[in-house]
Each structure stands twice: as structure tokens, then as C-alpha cells.
Amino acid sequence: MENSSRYRSALFGHGEEQRRDDEDQDKEYVGFATLPNQVHRKSVKKGFDFTLMVAGESGLGKSTLVNSLFLTDLYKDRKLLNAEERITQTVEITKHTVDIEEKGVKLKLTIVDTPGFGDAVNNTECWKSVADYIDQQFEQYFRDESGLNRKNIQDNRVHCCLYFISPFGHGLRPLDVEFMKALHEKVNIVPVLAKADTLTPLEVKKKKIKIREEIEQYGIKIYQFPDCDSDEDEEFKQQDQELKDSIPFAVIGSNTVVEAKGKRVRGRLYPWGIVEVENPAHCDFVKLRNMLVRTHMQDLKDVTRETHYENYRAHCIQSMTRMVVKERNRNKLTRESGTDFPIPTAPGVSDSETEKLIREKDEEVRQPPHTQTQEQECVTQECVDQECVMHDECVQESVQEECVMQEECVQEAEHCAELC
């Protein structure tokens, strides 16, 4: 009994010490270390948005690659045009949205396609509709951000543009250069070398070097991978360097499952063998997918928000400021002209003539005194002369009136003396 009581007291004493240690730790623990978990829960509950644009001429495998990247079919109802319809076809913007869920994480994926790009005989400014679409999404987000209800803003801004380069050529074509130069200030451009299975490994290597040289030569700003932090492990640094060296990504797309070496893989079956889509030795499909989804999706969104959208927003604010200043100057001009309302346009007078009159009046108001014209100086001198003449006449009249009053006083004094 005595031994058992000692054992229970020892256990109780140990438990009491453990409880006191836990209480001491709780006193030193504030709790902000759980902030990442809070952000994670909130983000997962809200879900994520990502908008990907694919651009390039028809027949380069854009739709197949997108379906391969996200394991879905976004082009079920697509209608293929014949050669005659493509000759006069204009560039259209089509948008496909799909909700994807993986391990409890929801992603609203929007694919923006540009059918008709580069297919017509005359491709002059065929990229203008693409640039206008990107600006429209920026404008819509700017309006929503400036409104009253900013809690549930839908982000439809284009976060990345995969530009497909044809493998049948020597580097970039003039159309490729003009397209990327027109859009590199608006969106993150990731160049992709399409249909890499039509090239040998040596040809792929030479084309990549040639395309990178031309991108630098023409001053095209493609998406730049962020530098690794010093505390990153060597494996991550090596993967990041491999991604940078893979630009442009040589890709192959396929939604067909074939059997290779006893395994079922996605690939293409040729008379000479099988090309596996997810084999790094055959193409850069896995690297592109990892970059877009696993490692740099958030960075693509951050660059869009902090660089491209901020440039657009700053331009809009500057334009609005100039309009406000111009309106204030115009209102100031109307006040100085004696009116409290805008100057109406006279019937039969064009807007250009009205603007000309306003500019002349504005210059006249802003003109310093020492720059008066000769006519204005003559008018001023005439006014001074007239004022001097009027002053002399007034002085003369005053002297005459004073003389008359003195004569009347003298006559009255003489009359009084006679009476006395």
C-alpha cells in the first residue's frame, strides 16, 4: 500500500510539472504563427482564378496542348473552318471557363483563344483585337475596383499568354515579332515551340538558341522567372535554372492514350516509335506544366497585378487628371469672361473653330502685361489723353466758379456799405 501510494504521488507530481510547463509555454506563445494557416483556409474556401490566353496560327496544336495541360476537354463544340472561310476570317476572341477541383482546392480556369490569328491573306494589325481584349479586362477590373462593392470582384485579367511559334521556319517570323512587341507591355508572354515532334533534338536546340537571340535582338519582353532566394535548396535552384534554359518550351500535345513498354501513357504513335507527352527526354511538356501550375502560377498573377495592371491604372489616372485640369482651365476661362456656364457653341460654327476661339482667349488671358500689342498700347494712350483733358476741363470750371463767387461777395460788401 505504501509503495503504491508513493507511485501514485510520483505520477501526480510528474503530471503537475508537465501541466505547469505547458502553462508556461502558453504564456510565452502569442499565436501569430498560425497566420499562414488562417490565410490558407481562407484562400482554399474562396478558390482561385487563373486566365490563360493561347495565341498562334491554326494547326499548331493549341487546343490539344491546353486539354493535355489540365486533363479536360474545353473544345467539345468547336467548329473547324475550311480553307475558303479562313481567307477572309477576322481574329475573334473566344473564352472557355471550367471549374477544376484537386484535393479540395478549387480553380476557376479561363482559357482565352484567338481563332483566326495569322490565317488570313492580309494579317495587318491582326493582333489589335487581342490587345483590345486585354485592355477591356483591365478597364473592367479598374471600374470594379473603383466602385462601392469591392468585396467580390471577378478577376478576368489575362495572367499569361502562351504564344505558339511554328517549327517550320528559321526562328521568328515578322508576324511573331509584331505580335509580341504589341503585347509584351500588357501581358506575361511565354513563347512555346509547337509540334516539337517534327524536329530532331539537335534542331530543337538550334531553334531555341535562334529564337532567344531574336527575342533579345528585337527588344521583346517575355516573362522573366524570379530569382531564387539564397536560402533555397540546391534542387529547387537547379529546377529553376532548367526552366529558364528551356525557353521557348518545345512541347507536344496529345489526348490519346497509347501503350509503351507495358505502360499506358499519353503520346503519339508513329511508324518509327512512340512519342510520350510526359517524357522529359521527348519534350518540355512537363516543365511547362510545372511552371504554369505548380511553381509560378501565383507569380504570374502577381506580375500581372503589380506591373501590367499598375501601368494601365497609372495611365488611366494620368488621363483622368489631364481631363480634370483641362476642365478646370475651361471653367476658369468662363468665369473670367463673365459667365458662370460653359460657352455655348454658336450655330454654324464648327467645334474646331470654337476650340480655336477658346485657345485664343486663353492665350490672351495668360498673356503678361509687357507683351501687349501695339494696338493695345495705342488704345491705352488714348484713354490717358482723354483723362488728362477731362481733368483740365474740371480744373478750369472750378477756377471760374471760384471767381464768380468772389465777385458776388465783393458786390454784396459794397451794397452793405452804401446802406450804412
Buried (B, 14 or more C-beta within 10 A) or exposed (E): EEEEEEEEEEEEEEEEEEEEEEEEEEEEEEEEEEEEEEEEEEEEEEEBBBBBBBBBBBEBBBBBBBBBBBEBEBBEEEEEEEEEEBEEBEBEBEEBEEEBEEEEEBBBBBBBBBBBBBBBEEBEEBBEBBBEBBEEBBEBBBEBEEEEEEEEEEBBBBBBBBBBBBBEEEBBBEBBBBBBBBBBEBBBBBBBBBBBBEBEEEEBEBBBEBBBEBBEEEEBEBBEBEEBEEEEEEEEBEBBEEBEEBBBBBBBBBBEEBEBEEEEBBBBEEEEEBBBBBBEEBBBBBBBBBBBBEBBBEBBBEBBBEEBBEEBBEEBEEEEEEEEEEEEEEEEBBEEEEEEEEBEEEEEEEEEEBEEBBEEBBEEEEEEEEEEEEEEEEEEEEEEEEEEEEEEEEEEEEEEEEEEEEEEEEEEEEEEEEEE
